[in-house]
Amino acid sequence: MKENQLKQQKYYNRGSQLKEKVFNTEDSVLWLQNNVREVGVIVGKANTSRSYIVQDVKGNRFKRTSLHLKKKNK
């Protein structure tokens, strides 16, 4: 039984940890706004952990966590 628990623990822990996404200034990203992916550019890192300042195509700036950001292929 202990062997089975260790096997289950191994597979559970493999996918349960959050992978940290790292973005640099001037990276093109897709980000969520009202459940729609918008194009934007990373302007800088925010004061809170995992947060970035994103500027959209209209020039508006938003604060988003890395959970809401996805790197855009150029």
N, CA, C and O atoms as a GROMACS GRO file, in nm:
protein
  296
    1MET      N    1   0.083  -0.119   0.000
    1MET     CA    2   0.000   0.000   0.000
    1MET      C    3   0.088   0.126   0.000
    1MET      O    4   0.058   0.222  -0.071
    2LYS      N    5   0.194   0.126   0.078
    2LYS     CA    6   0.283   0.241   0.084
    2LYS      C    7   0.349   0.265  -0.052
    2LYS      O    8   0.369   0.380  -0.092
    3GLU      N    9   0.381   0.158  -0.121
    3GLU     CA   10   0.441   0.169  -0.254
    3GLU      C   11   0.344   0.236  -0.351
    3GLU      O   12   0.385   0.318  -0.433
    4ASN      N   13   0.217   0.201  -0.341
    4ASN     CA   14   0.114   0.260  -0.427
    4ASN      C   15   0.097   0.410  -0.396
    4ASN      O   16   0.080   0.490  -0.487
    5GLN      N   17   0.102   0.446  -0.268
    5GLN     CA   18   0.090   0.587  -0.229
    5GLN      C   19   0.208   0.669  -0.283
    5GLN      O   20   0.189   0.782  -0.329
    6LEU      N   21   0.326   0.613  -0.276
    6LEU     CA   22   0.444   0.684  -0.327
    6LEU      C   23   0.436   0.703  -0.478
    6LEU      O   24   0.477   0.807  -0.531
    7LYS      N   25   0.383   0.604  -0.546
    7LYS     CA   26   0.366   0.614  -0.691
    7LYS      C   27   0.265   0.724  -0.726
    7LYS      O   28   0.288   0.803  -0.817
    8GLN      N   29   0.153   0.727  -0.653
    8GLN     CA   30   0.052   0.831  -0.676
    8GLN      C   31   0.108   0.969  -0.644
    8GLN      O   32   0.081   1.066  -0.716
    9GLN      N   33   0.185   0.979  -0.536
    9GLN     CA   34   0.244   1.106  -0.496
    9GLN      C   35   0.338   1.157  -0.605
    9GLN      O   36   0.340   1.277  -0.634
   10LYS      N   37   0.415   1.070  -0.663
   10LYS     CA   38   0.510   1.107  -0.768
   10LYS      C   39   0.437   1.169  -0.887
   10LYS      O   40   0.478   1.275  -0.936
   11TYR      N   41   0.331   1.106  -0.933
   11TYR     CA   42   0.259   1.157  -1.050
   11TYR      C   43   0.179   1.283  -1.017
   11TYR      O   44   0.165   1.371  -1.102
   12TYR      N   45   0.125   1.292  -0.896
   12TYR     CA   46   0.050   1.411  -0.858
   12TYR      C   47   0.144   1.532  -0.849
   12TYR      O   48   0.113   1.638  -0.904
   13ASN      N   49   0.256   1.517  -0.783
   13ASN     CA   50   0.349   1.628  -0.762
   13ASN      C   51   0.415   1.674  -0.891
   13ASN      O   52   0.458   1.789  -0.900
   14ARG      N   53   0.423   1.588  -0.990
   14ARG     CA   54   0.487   1.625  -1.116
   14ARG      C   55   0.413   1.739  -1.186
   14ARG      O   56   0.477   1.825  -1.246
   15GLY      N   57   0.282   1.741  -1.180
   15GLY     CA   58   0.206   1.842  -1.252
   15GLY      C   59   0.140   1.947  -1.164
   15GLY      O   60   0.071   2.035  -1.216
   16SER      N   61   0.159   1.940  -1.035
   16SER     CA   62   0.085   2.029  -0.946
   16SER      C   63   0.158   2.159  -0.915
   16SER      O   64   0.100   2.247  -0.852
   17GLN      N   65   0.282   2.175  -0.956
   17GLN     CA   66   0.357   2.295  -0.924
   17GLN      C   67   0.343   2.396  -1.036
   17GLN      O   68   0.349   2.363  -1.154
   18LEU      N   69   0.325   2.521  -0.996
   18LEU     CA   70   0.310   2.629  -1.092
   18LEU      C   71   0.445   2.663  -1.155
   18LEU      O   72   0.542   2.689  -1.084
   19LYS      N   73   0.450   2.662  -1.285
   19LYS     CA   74   0.572   2.698  -1.357
   19LYS      C   75   0.577   2.850  -1.371
   19LYS      O   76   0.482   2.911  -1.418
   20GLU      N   77   0.687   2.909  -1.332
   20GLU     CA   78   0.702   3.054  -1.336
   20GLU      C   79   0.733   3.099  -1.479
   20GLU      O   80   0.829   3.052  -1.540
   21LYS      N   81   0.651   3.190  -1.531
   21LYS     CA   82   0.677   3.248  -1.662
   21LYS      C   83   0.756   3.376  -1.641
   21LYS      O   84   0.722   3.457  -1.555
   22VAL      N   85   0.860   3.394  -1.719
   22VAL     CA   86   0.944   3.514  -1.707
   22VAL      C   87   0.935   3.592  -1.837
   22VAL      O   88   0.955   3.537  -1.945
   23PHE      N   89   0.904   3.720  -1.825
   23PHE     CA   90   0.894   3.808  -1.941
   23PHE      C   91   0.995   3.921  -1.927
   23PHE      O   92   1.028   3.963  -1.816
   24ASN      N   93   1.042   3.969  -2.040
   24ASN     CA   94   1.136   4.081  -2.042
   24ASN      C   95   1.066   4.204  -2.097
   24ASN      O   96   0.962   4.194  -2.162
   25THR      N   97   1.123   4.320  -2.071
   25THR     CA   98   1.070   4.445  -2.125
   25THR      C   99   1.074   4.438  -2.278
   25THR      O  100   1.169   4.386  -2.336
   26GLU      N  101   0.972   4.491  -2.341
   26GLU     CA  102   0.957   4.495  -2.487
   26GLU      C  103   0.916   4.361  -2.548
   26GLU      O  104   0.915   4.348  -2.670
   27ASP      N  105   0.882   4.261  -2.466
   27ASP     CA  106   0.831   4.135  -2.520
   27ASP      C  107   0.688   4.154  -2.570
   27ASP      O  108   0.607   4.218  -2.502
   28SER      N  109   0.657   4.101  -2.686
   28SER     CA  110   0.520   4.101  -2.736
   28SER      C  111   0.445   3.987  -2.671
   28SER      O  112   0.493   3.874  -2.666
   29VAL      N  113   0.326   4.018  -2.620
   29VAL     CA  114   0.248   3.917  -2.548
   29VAL      C  115   0.102   3.922  -2.591
   29VAL      O  116   0.053   4.022  -2.645
   30LEU      N  117   0.035   3.813  -2.566
   30LEU     CA  118  -0.110   3.808  -2.573
   30LEU      C  119  -0.159   3.805  -2.429
   30LEU      O  120  -0.104   3.730  -2.347
   31TRP      N  121  -0.260   3.884  -2.397
   31TRP     CA  122  -0.308   3.888  -2.260
   31TRP      C  123  -0.460   3.891  -2.260
   31TRP      O  124  -0.522   3.931  -2.358
   32LEU      N  125  -0.518   3.848  -2.150
   32LEU     CA  126  -0.663   3.837  -2.139
   32LEU      C  127  -0.725   3.968  -2.093
   32LEU      O  128  -0.684   4.028  -1.994
   33GLN      N  129  -0.826   4.011  -2.168
   33GLN     CA  130  -0.910   4.122  -2.126
   33GLN      C  131  -1.052   4.087  -2.165
   33GLN      O  132  -1.083   4.075  -2.284
   34ASN      N  133  -1.138   4.072  -2.067
   34ASN     CA  134  -1.278   4.033  -2.089
   34ASN      C  135  -1.288   3.902  -2.168
   34ASN      O  136  -1.368   3.891  -2.261
   35ASN      N  137  -1.206   3.803  -2.129
   35ASN     CA  138  -1.204   3.670  -2.190
   35ASN      C  139  -1.168   3.671  -2.338
   35ASN      O  140  -1.203   3.579  -2.411
   36VAL      N  141  -1.098   3.775  -2.383
   36VAL     CA  142  -1.052   3.786  -2.521
   36VAL      C  143  -0.902   3.812  -2.518
   36VAL      O  144  -0.856   3.896  -2.440
   37ARG      N  145  -0.825   3.743  -2.600
   37ARG     CA  146  -0.682   3.765  -2.608
   37ARG      C  147  -0.653   3.893  -2.686
   37ARG      O  148  -0.697   3.908  -2.799
   38GLU      N  149  -0.580   3.984  -2.624
   38GLU     CA  150  -0.540   4.110  -2.685
   38GLU      C  151  -0.389   4.111  -2.704
   38GLU      O  152  -0.317   4.042  -2.632
   39VAL      N  153  -0.342   4.187  -2.802
   39VAL     CA  154  -0.198   4.201  -2.827
   39VAL      C  155  -0.147   4.317  -2.743
   39VAL      O  156  -0.211   4.422  -2.732
   40GLY      N  157  -0.029   4.297  -2.683
   40GLY     CA  158   0.030   4.403  -2.603
   40GLY      C  159   0.180   4.387  -2.593
   40GLY      O  160   0.237   4.292  -2.647
   41VAL      N  161   0.242   4.481  -2.524
   41VAL     CA  162   0.387   4.482  -2.505
   41VAL      C  163   0.415   4.499  -2.356
   41VAL      O  164   0.351   4.580  -2.289
   42ILE      N  165   0.512   4.423  -2.305
   42ILE     CA  166   0.553   4.436  -2.166
   42ILE      C  167   0.630   4.567  -2.151
   42ILE      O  168   0.731   4.588  -2.219
   43VAL      N  169   0.583   4.655  -2.063
   43VAL     CA  170   0.649   4.782  -2.039
   43VAL      C  171   0.747   4.770  -1.924
   43VAL      O  172   0.854   4.831  -1.925
   44GLY      N  173   0.711   4.690  -1.824
   44GLY     CA  174   0.800   4.672  -1.710
   44GLY      C  175   0.741   4.576  -1.609
   44GLY      O  176   0.631   4.524  -1.628
   45LYS      N  177   0.814   4.554  -1.502
   45LYS     CA  178   0.771   4.466  -1.394
   45LYS      C  179   0.698   4.551  -1.291
   45LYS      O  180   0.741   4.662  -1.260
   46ALA      N  181   0.588   4.499  -1.238
   46ALA     CA  182   0.513   4.570  -1.133
   46ALA      C  183   0.575   4.540  -0.996
   46ALA      O  184   0.664   4.456  -0.984
   47ASN      N  185   0.528   4.610  -0.895
   47ASN     CA  186   0.582   4.595  -0.760
   47ASN      C  187   0.548   4.462  -0.697
   47ASN      O  188   0.625   4.412  -0.615
   48THR      N  189   0.436   4.402  -0.732
   48THR     CA  190   0.396   4.276  -0.673
   48THR      C  191   0.460   4.160  -0.749
   48THR      O  192   0.503   4.175  -0.863
   49SER      N  193   0.466   4.044  -0.684
   49SER     CA  194   0.530   3.929  -0.748
   49SER      C  195   0.446   3.878  -0.865
   49SER      O  196   0.323   3.881  -0.860
   50ARG      N  197   0.512   3.831  -0.967
   50ARG     CA  198   0.452   3.774  -1.088
   50ARG      C  199   0.367   3.871  -1.167
   50ARG      O  200   0.291   3.828  -1.254
   51SER      N  201   0.375   4.002  -1.140
   51SER     CA  202   0.292   4.100  -1.211
   51SER      C  203   0.376   4.183  -1.306
   51SER      O  204   0.493   4.214  -1.280
   52TYR      N  205   0.314   4.219  -1.418
   52TYR     CA  206   0.380   4.298  -1.520
   52TYR      C  207   0.287   4.410  -1.566
   52TYR      O  208   0.165   4.399  -1.555
   53ILE      N  209   0.346   4.518  -1.616
   53ILE     CA  210   0.271   4.627  -1.676
   53ILE      C  211   0.268   4.602  -1.827
   53ILE      O  212   0.373   4.590  -1.890
   54VAL      N  213   0.148   4.596  -1.883
   54VAL     CA  214   0.129   4.567  -2.025
   54VAL      C  215   0.066   4.688  -2.091
   54VAL      O  216  -0.028   4.747  -2.037
   55GLN      N  217   0.118   4.726  -2.207
   55GLN     CA  218   0.061   4.836  -2.284
   55GLN      C  219  -0.007   4.778  -2.408
   55GLN      O  220   0.054   4.701  -2.482
   56ASP      N  221  -0.133   4.816  -2.430
   56ASP     CA  222  -0.204   4.765  -2.547
   56ASP      C  223  -0.175   4.852  -2.668
   56ASP      O  224  -0.098   4.948  -2.659
   57VAL      N  225  -0.237   4.820  -2.782
   57VAL     CA  226  -0.209   4.891  -2.907
   57VAL      C  227  -0.260   5.035  -2.904
   57VAL      O  228  -0.212   5.119  -2.981
   58LYS      N  229  -0.356   5.065  -2.815
   58LYS     CA  230  -0.408   5.202  -2.804
   58LYS      C  231  -0.325   5.289  -2.710
   58LYS      O  232  -0.349   5.409  -2.700
   59GLY      N  233  -0.228   5.228  -2.640
   59GLY     CA  234  -0.143   5.304  -2.549
   59GLY      C  235  -0.186   5.296  -2.404
   59GLY      O  236  -0.120   5.353  -2.317
   60ASN      N  237  -0.294   5.226  -2.375
   60ASN     CA  238  -0.340   5.210  -2.237
   60ASN      C  239  -0.252   5.108  -2.165
   60ASN      O  240  -0.206   5.011  -2.225
   61ARG      N  241  -0.229   5.131  -2.037
   61ARG     CA  242  -0.145   5.041  -1.958
   61ARG      C  243  -0.230   4.966  -1.855
   61ARG      O  244  -0.320   5.022  -1.793
   62PHE      N  245  -0.197   4.838  -1.840
   62PHE     CA  246  -0.269   4.752  -1.749
   62PHE      C  247  -0.169   4.670  -1.668
   62PHE      O  248  -0.059   4.642  -1.714
   63LYS      N  249  -0.208   4.632  -1.547
   63LYS     CA  250  -0.126   4.545  -1.463
   63LYS      C  251  -0.187   4.406  -1.469
   63LYS      O  252  -0.304   4.388  -1.439
   64ARG      N  253  -0.105   4.308  -1.509
   64ARG     CA  254  -0.153   4.170  -1.521
   64ARG      C  255  -0.051   4.074  -1.461
   64ARG      O  256   0.069   4.100  -1.466
   65THR      N  257  -0.099   3.965  -1.405
   65THR     CA  258  -0.008   3.862  -1.354
   65THR      C  259   0.036   3.774  -1.470
   65THR      O  260  -0.026   3.774  -1.576
   66SER      N  261   0.143   3.699  -1.447
   66SER     CA  262   0.195   3.613  -1.552
   66SER      C  263   0.096   3.504  -1.591
   66SER      O  264   0.107   3.446  -1.698
   67LEU      N  265  -0.001   3.477  -1.505
   67LEU     CA  266  -0.106   3.379  -1.537
   67LEU      C  267  -0.188   3.423  -1.657
   67LEU      O  268  -0.233   3.340  -1.735
   68HIS      N  269  -0.208   3.556  -1.673
   68HIS     CA  270  -0.289   3.610  -1.782
   68HIS      C  271  -0.210   3.640  -1.908
   68HIS      O  272  -0.268   3.680  -2.010
   69LEU      N  273  -0.078   3.620  -1.904
   69LEU     CA  274   0.007   3.655  -2.018
   69LEU      C  275   0.058   3.532  -2.092
   69LEU      O  276   0.080   3.426  -2.032
   70LYS      N  277   0.075   3.548  -2.223
   70LYS     CA  278   0.129   3.442  -2.306
   70LYS      C  279   0.220   3.506  -2.410
   70LYS      O  280   0.181   3.603  -2.475
   71LYS      N  281   0.341   3.452  -2.426
   71LYS     CA  282   0.434   3.510  -2.524
   71LYS      C  283   0.377   3.494  -2.665
   71LYS      O  284   0.321   3.391  -2.701
   72LYS      N  285   0.393   3.600  -2.743
   72LYS     CA  286   0.344   3.601  -2.880
   72LYS      C  287   0.458   3.560  -2.972
   72LYS      O  288   0.569   3.612  -2.960
   73ASN      N  289   0.431   3.468  -3.063
   73ASN     CA  290   0.531   3.430  -3.163
   73ASN      C  291   0.543   3.540  -3.266
   73ASN      O  292   0.443   3.592  -3.316
   74LYS      N  293   0.667   3.575  -3.297
   74LYS     CA  294   0.687   3.685  -3.393
   74LYS      C  295   0.688   3.636  -3.534
   74LYS      O  296   0.704   3.715  -3.627
   0.00000   0.00000   0.00000
